[in-house]
Amino acid sequence: MELEDFRNRVAGFVDEVIRPNLAGWEASGEYPLELHALAAEQHILSLGQDPKGDFSDDIPRRKILIEELTRSGSQAMVMALASHFVSLSAFEQTMPDTYKKLSAQVLSGEKTLVLALTEPQAGSDLRNLRCVAEADESGAYTLSGEKSFICNGNRADYILTAALLEDKLTLFLVETRGNNIESQPIPCLGWQGLPVSYLRFNQAGAVRVGEPGKAGRILQKILLQERLNLAVMANTSAAVSFEAALDYSKERQIQGKPLFEQQTIRHRLADMHGKIELCRAYINQYIARVAQSGPDVKEVAIAKNQAVAVLEEVASQAVQIHGASGCVAGSLVERIYRDARLLGLGGGSTEIMNEMISRAL
Ligand SMILES: Cc1cc2nc3c(=O)[nH]c(=O)nc-3n(C[C@H](O)[C@H](O)[C@H](O)COP(=O)(O)OP(=O)(O)OC[C@H]3O[C@@H](n4cnc5c(N)ncnc54)[C@H](O)[C@@H]3O)c2cc1C
């Protein structure tokens, strides 16, 4: 499928399937899992390619998918339908046969796969993880320990996770059904409609992914992908929020003329637009360069931090320009304002990104 056709396909899916149902999914706390199969039918989960084919990641197509899903106004939908690539690429690096099996199941919407790293005492500092893996005489592994803030953790079919195997940080694949895992919901500020969970593994069966002690190296690679995805999501969310504020300022009549005619509002919109465009240019320039010279830790961190900072400012200003109507639950700018707050934490927090940038200076 050509890139523009793929963009139109995702935009159509957002218009017909996602946008009309968002409020209901937010109210119930979860979107239906059938959404994965519906998206897969249109080859959306596989970036417009044949899911049974030899799937390999493609940054420009992933960017299109994230942009169009973000245009729904809900970042939860991006986390739901575009975050599988990050976990799949861990298997691509380490276990070609498992990768083939999992990607066929996940890209066809038959199964879901999530990444569970965070623990109650360890988010940014993964060296402090306590989840433990043990091998029995046959070489099979079991995991014991906790994970927290896991998107779709209560209902995913597969979990890619990290645990200590003889004190070495190692990745594992956990099949969830009937596998000694307890879960509890954690209602969160944003990304509503996407259930977030606390999990406890009680000697849950697991398969080792990659060599013992190599989790750090694999995660380094896949988290670069995650941060770029989040930068694209933040930049697009800012653009959507800005467009809503611009439209509103032209419609809203104050003192007999559109709000946009007030210089202070017009200049604020100009400033928001400029910041969004600068971030977009930086992200696009980075994506063009990755194809030539590979990923760059510092540049991805800059892209994420700047896109998130601009989003936080724009989302807040968009609510301000809308006045009280920007505070109505479920309105576009209200939802983006809520979601915006999460991005400075997920995928490596703002402070951790600044640490990476400063080390490269
Ligand atoms: C809605 C939501 C969904 C999530 N989904 C997932 C998921 O699916 N899978 C998953 O594994 N995790 C998930 N997370 C967890 C997320 O990745 C963590 O919140 C993040 O890694 C930060 O960890 P923490 O919350 O433990 O904060 P902490 O690491 O305790 O940090 C607290 C504060 O200290 C700052 N800080 C930390 N270290 C330093 C330092 N060295 N220098 C200066 N400041 C520092 C942080 O930036 C932060 O501001 C999710 C979180 C949320 C809110």
The ligand as an ORCA input file, in Angstrom:
! r2SCAN-3c Opt
* xyz 0 1
  C      -0.215      5.962     32.389
  C       1.105      5.261     32.503
  C       1.348      4.143     31.729
  C       2.550      3.454     31.852
  N       2.743      2.300     31.118
  C       3.848      1.547     31.339
  C       3.985      0.278     30.683
  O       3.132     -0.136     29.877
  N       5.080     -0.469     30.957
  C       6.044     -0.061     31.846
  O       7.021     -0.778     32.045
  N       5.927      1.138     32.496
  C       4.866      1.946     32.274
  N       4.713      3.152     32.930
  C       5.706      3.547     33.923
  C       6.685      4.612     33.428
  O       7.569      4.069     32.484
  C       7.390      5.145     34.683
  O       6.451      5.964     35.332
  C       8.651      5.903     34.389
  O       9.652      5.034     33.957
  C       9.155      6.679     35.626
  O       9.313      5.804     36.701
  P       8.615      6.109     38.124
  O       7.194      6.431     37.861
  O       8.924      4.977     39.011
  O       9.317      7.424     38.639
  P      10.714      7.506     39.405
  O      11.740      6.761     38.649
  O      10.515      7.149     40.828
  O      10.999      9.056     39.297
  C      10.330     10.047     40.090
  C      10.802     11.415     39.635
  O      12.218     11.502     39.821
  C      12.846     11.824     38.609
  N      14.148     11.133     38.515
  C      14.353      9.804     38.460
  N      15.675      9.549     38.331
  C      16.294     10.756     38.331
  C      17.657     11.164     38.236
  N      18.642     10.272     38.094
  N      17.925     12.491     38.237
  C      16.950     13.407     38.382
  N      15.640     13.082     38.476
  C      15.320     11.781     38.451
  C      11.916     11.340     37.518
  O      12.132     12.001     36.300
  C      10.554     11.657     38.138
  O      10.266     12.995     37.909
  C       3.551      3.893     32.771
  C       3.324      5.064     33.525
  C       2.125      5.743     33.392
  C       1.901      6.970     34.240
*
